[in-house]
Amino acid sequence: MSGRGEEIRRPTGWVVRAANAKAWRAWRELRAQVPGNCDRCWLDLTGDPRRVDDRQHPLSGALGTVKHDGRDLEQWQYEITAGGRIWYVIDDTDKTIWLTKVAAGHPKESERRNRW
């Protein structure tokens, strides 16, 4: 193989993949709407998928762990826009970040309900 035309991946070794067709379609739509934010997200996730800051943090409670390919993996959230969120799981074995949910708006599942 000559290498001509081959993809040159980011040196960190992390690969980003869609966990399902819905996440893939939503990523494509979001990428068309806010390409700069998507680029920053990709760089942040592949740079350090576990960095905690204003945009990136682990989900808590029942949302914090997801079964993917038969294994329990940590699920994190990345705030791609003021309302948009990306949920992803971290597969250390395969050095893969699986996008589980991509939403232009805030996912209802993570809203905290007021309890009186």
N, C-alpha and C positions, 0 to 999 in steps of 0.2 A: 504494500500500500504506500503510495507516494505522500500521502497527507494532504494533497491538494483538495480543497473543498471541504475538509473535515472541520467539524465544530471545534473551536478552542474554548474549553470551559474555564471557568473562574478557578484560580489555583487553590482555593480553600478546599475543594473537593465536595462541597455540598451541592446536591442537585435538587431542583425544585420541580415537583410534579403535581398534577391535579389528581386528587383522590377519586373524583367522579366527574361525569360529563357536565353536570350542572356547574360545578366549580370552574371547569375549563371554559365553558361558554361565558360565565360571569367575569372571569379574568380577562378574556378577550374584549368584552364590552367595556370593562373598567379601563383597560389599557388604551382603548380608543378615546375614552373621555378624559383621562388624567395620566398621560404617558409618563410625565416627570415623576409623579407620585409612585407609579408602578415601578419605575426604574429604581427609585430610592428604596422602596420596599424590598425589591429583589436583592439589592446590594446589602441592605441591613440583614435580611434573613440568611443569605449565604455567607455573610461576614461573621455573624454570631447569632444563631437562632434563639439563644437563651438570654440575650441581653435584655435587661429590664430598664425601661425609660418611659417617657411620657407616651410614646406610641406603641410600645411593645411590652407585653407582660403575659404571664400565664393566666389561663382561665381558672376559676376556682369551683369548688363543689363538684357536682355531677358532670359539669362541662370540662373539668380539668383533666380527665382521662378518657380516651376514646379507644375502642377496639379497632385496630386496622390490621388486616391480613392475619387475624388470629392472635394478635399481640396487643396488650394494653400500652398505649403511648400517651405521653403528655400532650395536652392541647393548649396552644397559645393563641393570643390575639394580637393582630397588628392593625393599628388605626391608620388607614391609608388616606382618609379625608376626614373632615369634621364629623361626618356621619357614617362614612364607609368603613367596613371592617373586613379583615381577612382572618379566618381561623385556620390554623395549621397544626399538624402533629409532627413531632421530631423523631425520626427513625435513625438512631445512632449506629445501628448495625450496618445499614446500607448507606449511611451519610445522605439520607433523603429527607427533604422537607415536603410533606404532603399537604397541599391546600385542600381543606375539607369543606370550607364555606367561604365564598366571596360575595360580598353584598355592598351595593352602593349606599344602602341605608343601614342603620344600626340593627343587628339581629335581635328579634324579639326575645329569643331564648335567654339572652344575657341581661335583659333589663331587670333591675332590682325592683321588687314590688314593695310598696310601703305597707307595713303591717301595724295596724293600730290596736 
